[in-house]
Amino acid sequence: MAERKINGVVKQVLELGPTVAFFLIYLRIKEDTFTIAGTEYSGFIIAALVFVPILLAAMAVLWWLTGTISRMQVFTAFMVIFFGGLTAWFNDERFFKMKTSIVYGCLAALLGIGLLRGQSWLEFVMGEVLPMQRTGWMILTRRLCAMFVALALANEVIWRTMSTDTWVKLETFAMPAALMLFLWWQIFALQRFLIEPGDAAGKDGE
């Protein structure tokens, strides 16, 4: 099914809104404790659990409006549900924090497997959105693979050595911003490999 176009602002709100909502809820209840079925939970864990239905609701609305959900969104939702469940079951916020490392690590591993096979699986996912020569895709895939590894390692250092407050702020804003800036930098750096509309063929550059 072809994706239906929607307002760009609406799409951004649906994609980024749940993360911002988690941050705001955490700020509101971070000092509180909640007793559920005889077990005490910190404000962080409650915020993490509330984040799950908010994310699923946003994905459902996005699917209803566009008619499609990306593999990345499905994967992220699965990880959030799985680690959110572990966080609640063991009453241990570390599971939710390590989720970020595992997501970035899995993405790096997938791209790395493709590279070992001489393929850019990133091109398979984004090729229609960003027409580019194969050489460009291979370069971008190698660099993005390294970036995902760096983010996974950074998350491990942050949640293991810094406060929960610091982790929430960096995970909510700094890491996504770093990834976005990195991607924009790469798009400009790889301009010579982009295929303009009307180009006869996507031959590799020198």
C-alpha positions as CSV (number, residue, x, y, z in Angstrom):
1,M,0.0,0.0,0.0
2,A,1.4,3.4,-1.0
3,E,2.0,5.8,1.9
4,R,-0.6,8.6,2.1
5,K,1.0,12.1,2.6
6,I,0.1,14.0,5.7
7,N,1.1,17.4,7.1
8,G,4.8,17.4,8.1
9,V,4.2,19.0,11.5
10,V,1.5,16.4,12.4
11,K,3.9,13.6,11.4
12,Q,6.7,15.1,13.5
13,V,4.4,15.4,16.5
14,L,3.3,11.8,16.2
15,E,6.9,10.6,15.8
16,L,8.6,12.7,18.5
17,G,5.6,13.5,20.8
18,P,5.8,10.3,22.8
19,T,9.4,10.9,23.8
20,V,8.7,14.5,24.8
21,A,5.7,13.3,26.7
22,F,7.9,10.8,28.6
23,F,10.3,13.6,29.5
24,L,7.5,15.9,30.8
25,I,5.8,13.1,32.8
26,Y,9.2,12.2,34.3
27,L,9.8,15.8,35.3
28,R,6.4,15.9,37.0
29,I,6.6,12.7,39.0
30,K,10.4,12.0,39.3
31,E,10.4,12.6,43.1
32,D,7.2,10.6,43.8
33,T,6.8,6.9,44.6
34,F,3.7,4.9,43.7
35,T,2.4,1.8,45.4
36,I,0.7,-0.7,43.1
37,A,-0.5,-4.1,44.3
38,G,1.7,-3.7,47.4
39,T,4.9,-2.8,45.4
40,E,6.5,0.6,45.4
41,Y,7.6,2.0,42.0
42,S,9.7,5.1,41.4
43,G,8.4,8.0,39.3
44,F,10.9,7.0,36.5
45,I,9.4,3.5,36.2
46,I,5.8,4.9,36.1
47,A,6.8,7.4,33.4
48,A,8.4,4.6,31.5
49,L,5.3,2.4,31.7
50,V,3.0,5.3,30.7
51,F,5.3,5.9,27.7
52,V,4.4,2.5,26.3
53,P,0.7,3.2,25.6
54,I,1.4,6.7,24.4
55,L,3.9,5.4,21.9
56,L,1.5,2.7,20.7
57,A,-1.4,5.3,20.4
58,A,0.8,7.6,18.4
59,M,1.9,4.8,16.0
60,A,-1.8,3.8,15.6
61,V,-2.7,7.3,14.6
62,L,0.2,7.5,12.3
63,W,-0.8,4.2,10.6
64,W,-4.4,5.4,10.3
65,L,-3.3,8.7,8.7
66,T,-0.6,7.3,6.4
67,G,-1.6,3.7,5.8
68,T,1.9,2.4,6.7
69,I,4.3,1.9,9.5
70,S,8.1,1.6,9.0
71,R,10.1,-1.5,10.1
72,M,12.1,0.8,12.3
73,Q,8.9,2.0,14.1
74,V,7.7,-1.6,14.6
75,F,11.2,-2.6,16.0
76,T,11.3,0.4,18.3
77,A,7.8,-0.4,19.6
78,F,8.7,-4.0,20.3
79,M,11.8,-3.0,22.2
80,V,9.9,-0.4,24.3
81,I,7.2,-2.9,25.2
82,F,9.7,-5.7,26.0
83,F,12.0,-3.6,28.1
84,G,9.2,-1.7,29.6
85,G,7.7,-5.0,30.7
86,L,11.0,-6.1,32.2
87,T,11.3,-2.8,34.0
88,A,7.9,-3.3,35.6
89,W,8.3,-7.0,36.3
90,F,11.7,-6.6,38.1
91,N,11.0,-3.1,39.3
92,D,14.4,-2.1,38.0
93,E,14.9,1.0,35.9
94,R,18.2,-0.3,34.4
95,F,16.2,-2.4,31.9
96,F,14.6,0.7,30.4
97,K,17.9,2.5,30.3
98,M,19.8,-0.3,28.6
99,K,17.1,-0.5,25.9
100,T,18.7,2.4,24.1
101,S,22.0,0.7,23.9
102,I,20.5,-2.5,22.6
103,V,18.4,-0.7,19.9
104,Y,21.5,1.2,18.6
105,G,23.6,-2.0,18.9
106,C,21.1,-4.0,16.9
107,L,21.0,-1.4,14.2
108,A,24.8,-1.3,14.0
109,A,24.8,-5.1,13.8
110,L,22.2,-5.2,11.0
111,L,24.1,-2.6,9.0
112,G,27.4,-4.5,9.7
113,I,26.0,-7.8,8.5
114,G,24.9,-6.1,5.3
115,L,28.4,-4.6,4.8
116,L,30.0,-8.0,5.3
117,R,27.8,-9.2,2.5
118,G,28.9,-6.3,0.3
119,Q,25.5,-4.7,0.6
120,S,23.9,-1.6,1.9
121,W,20.7,-2.6,3.7
122,L,20.3,1.1,4.4
123,E,19.8,1.6,0.7
124,F,17.1,-1.1,0.7
125,V,15.2,0.9,3.4
126,M,15.8,4.5,2.2
127,G,16.7,4.2,-1.5
128,E,13.4,5.6,-2.7
129,V,13.5,8.5,-0.4
130,L,17.2,9.4,-1.1
131,P,18.3,8.4,-4.6
132,M,22.1,8.0,-4.4
133,Q,24.8,6.0,-6.2
134,R,25.8,2.7,-4.7
135,T,29.2,4.0,-3.6
136,G,27.5,6.7,-1.6
137,W,25.2,4.2,0.1
138,M,28.2,2.0,1.1
139,I,30.0,5.0,2.5
140,L,26.9,6.2,4.4
141,T,26.2,2.7,5.7
142,R,29.7,2.3,7.1
143,R,29.6,5.7,8.8
144,L,26.1,5.2,10.2
145,C,27.1,1.8,11.5
146,A,30.0,3.4,13.4
147,M,27.7,6.1,14.7
148,F,25.2,3.6,16.1
149,V,28.1,1.8,17.8
150,A,29.3,5.1,19.3
151,L,25.7,6.0,20.5
152,A,25.3,2.5,22.1
153,L,28.6,2.9,23.9
154,A,27.8,6.4,25.0
155,N,24.5,5.3,26.4
156,E,26.2,2.6,28.4
157,V,28.6,5.0,29.9
158,I,25.9,7.6,30.7
159,W,23.4,5.3,32.5
160,R,26.1,3.4,34.4
161,T,28.0,6.5,35.6
162,M,25.5,9.4,35.7
163,S,22.3,10.2,37.4
164,T,18.8,9.3,36.1
165,D,18.1,13.0,35.5
166,T,21.1,13.3,33.3
167,W,20.3,10.1,31.4
168,V,16.7,11.2,30.7
169,K,17.8,14.6,29.4
170,L,20.6,13.2,27.2
171,E,18.5,10.2,25.9
172,T,15.6,12.5,25.1
173,F,17.4,15.4,23.4
174,A,21.1,15.0,23.0
175,M,21.3,11.6,21.4
176,P,18.5,12.1,18.8
177,A,20.0,15.6,18.1
178,A,23.5,14.1,17.6
179,L,22.1,11.5,15.2
180,M,20.1,14.0,13.2
181,L,23.1,16.4,12.9
182,F,25.3,13.5,11.9
183,L,22.8,12.5,9.1
184,W,22.5,16.0,7.8
185,W,26.3,16.3,7.8
186,Q,26.6,13.1,5.8
187,I,24.0,14.2,3.3
188,F,26.0,17.3,2.6
189,A,29.3,15.4,2.6
190,L,28.0,12.9,0.1
191,Q,26.4,15.4,-2.3
192,R,28.5,14.2,-5.2
193,F,26.8,10.8,-5.0
194,L,23.2,12.0,-5.1
195,I,21.2,11.2,-8.2
196,E,19.3,14.2,-9.4
197,P,15.8,13.7,-11.0
198,G,16.2,13.1,-14.7
199,D,19.7,11.6,-14.5
200,A,20.1,8.8,-17.0
201,A,21.8,6.4,-14.6
202,G,23.2,6.1,-11.1
203,K,26.7,5.2,-12.1
204,D,29.2,5.2,-9.3
205,G,31.5,8.2,-9.0
206,E,35.2,8.0,-9.0
